[in-house]
């Protein structure tokens, strides 16, 4: 290293070649990736305006539509993680002074309320106890006393493992003339999710859960009704990076106008993860998640674990469980990680230190993994 | 594919296995990646809160400091492309009603002004003709008539190939008591850039230029003076995703509080790209960029190309050149891409259709590549 060129005593040789442990990822995401996705990641780099890359973007758009079960023309991938997808949906649809309704039954509903507030909305909350789904009657009551531009709700609360039924609430929102915004980060490609049939106007998700692509991207989709609202905005979206009036010209415009440099390697991997989903078929994939979940559930209950969520509303891919009496969560979780290379998640927010979140997502959702986890727990406990 | 599960006639078999052409990337970015970076991309996935990943984040932070030549504690990587890094710097430092000065001598200065305006700033512009650096005297004049919170300028305008000298303007900004914000997307790791010595308070860059990592991330750094301004904000940053008061707890906080899921595979690749930079050494890398540029320059001039920018202000990694008289740019550029697999860039903004931007960035910056390009041009022209 040349003298003086670096600002402090610095020895680059201290950085060893990268070497990660062969973890089995059974936490709340990221999930394990299929070998084909690893290979796709290291596909030879091409330019973001190369005709070959434009074709790949078109294919990925179709794959976003297929997996969201929608014909929405404005379906694409935000070049940033799921929380940026959340922000994209909210800040593009909200203008300062708008009323919005946010359903909050975990960490991520709270995050939506925070973002809506920052965008200048008057936020009406429908708050539900963590671990239960939002009650449609509670939404109905709030809707009677306000006139919201949108109603937002989380389909699969990653902090609690609750599956939120959407159809009844979606119908209410439509009857009210509001837009229906859904967080599908953890449900996407793991349980049924019908954007068109359920009248969802704006939806975002992540890539590192049941899709089993690398983290860092957020597929989104907007209905024609939502696009009309976008087009009728009186104020500029405060974020240039997330402004759909600009981004859509890159992903969907006839001229494919340069907006930012797409995360090309990530898009390669995403495309391969989508191919795997479509080869398996959505129904078969949903069934695999349900069956693997039941296998895990039976084994955990035998060991004395108990579920936070009532059976009717449990997510198959996110199992929030209390540990058997007298078992400390952190030492056990560390032992699993360091002695067995198995990652499970701790509690988030109100549940930190109180429960585990065991993920069965995408390529991680496998009976062999369940057996490994249960066997390890039996050996330790 | 199960009947009814997909919303339209859809045949997944139409998506072939991914296969890109072996392009040589001599455009304005992304650049070619070293084989070690491809390998690092497909490193086995681990969780974003895994102790191994936390260690990797710490190493990457040190590498960000080393390459920015700074000791700034708040140095990290935004989980989104360079334009999101731009937005991070501006929206965190600006509050509604603040005065700012934006220097604009190309597309990216204009983008900064747009973002500052959306954040509620009163924007004073120092506009320079495209292809020339901003004149310190013009900055001085504007500074005499306003009291800006920050002055922002592009170090290497990717749209014009101009190298902007920073020291004199930086001194003026410091004397005025304003913060000095610098866009280093194209200069970073290709020409000298001294954050501490030059009094830069906030800086952002991209990964896909002279660093030759995959696109999609934005290394940033903030001086202690900038952090004081962040800490003294009276209003919330409108963007939750880019709010440094939250992000810094994930990258730098003692508890490493979860904020979003980091783009793990990208960080793996970034770390390897940094190792390559540090093994080469910054001075040697800058010299390689300069020498390769001179080799290209001589060859292009022999062929009748002429430079937009005066020699004293030319960037080695971004050669903005007019084509010889009578040569149409688009057909020639397409021929290079399709017959030789060589990508060069067209003009951007005012220069669209008028000139080429030939990049020599990072791993792409190689005498063999220059010889390939010059030989191909000789054969075609």
Interface residues (C-beta under 8 A of the other chain):
Chain A: X1 X2 X5 X6 X7 X8 X10 X12 X15 X18 X19 X20 X21 X22 X23 X25 X27 X29 X30 X32 X33 X38 X39 X40 X41 X42 X43 X44 X45 X46 X47 X48 X50 X52 X53 X56 X59 X62 X63 X65 X66 X69 X70 X71 X79 X80 X81 X82 X83 X84 X87 X91 X111 X114 X115 X118 X119 X196 X206 X208 X214 X215 X216 X236 X237 X238 X239 X240 X241 X242 X258 X259 X260 X261 X262 X263 X264 X265 X266 X268 X269 X271 X272 X274 X275 X278 X279 X281 X282 X283 X284 X337 X343 X348
Chain B: X1 X2 X5 X6 X7 X8 X10 X12 X15 X18 X19 X20 X21 X22 X23 X25 X27 X29 X30 X32 X33 X38 X39 X40 X41 X42 X43 X44 X45 X46 X47 X48 X50 X52 X53 X56 X59 X62 X63 X65 X66 X69 X70 X71 X79 X80 X81 X82 X83 X84 X87 X91 X111 X114 X115 X118 X119 X196 X206 X208 X214 X215 X216 X236 X237 X238 X239 X240 X241 X242 X258 X259 X260 X261 X262 X263 X264 X265 X266 X268 X269 X271 X272 X274 X275 X278 X279 X281 X282 X283 X284 X337 X343 X348
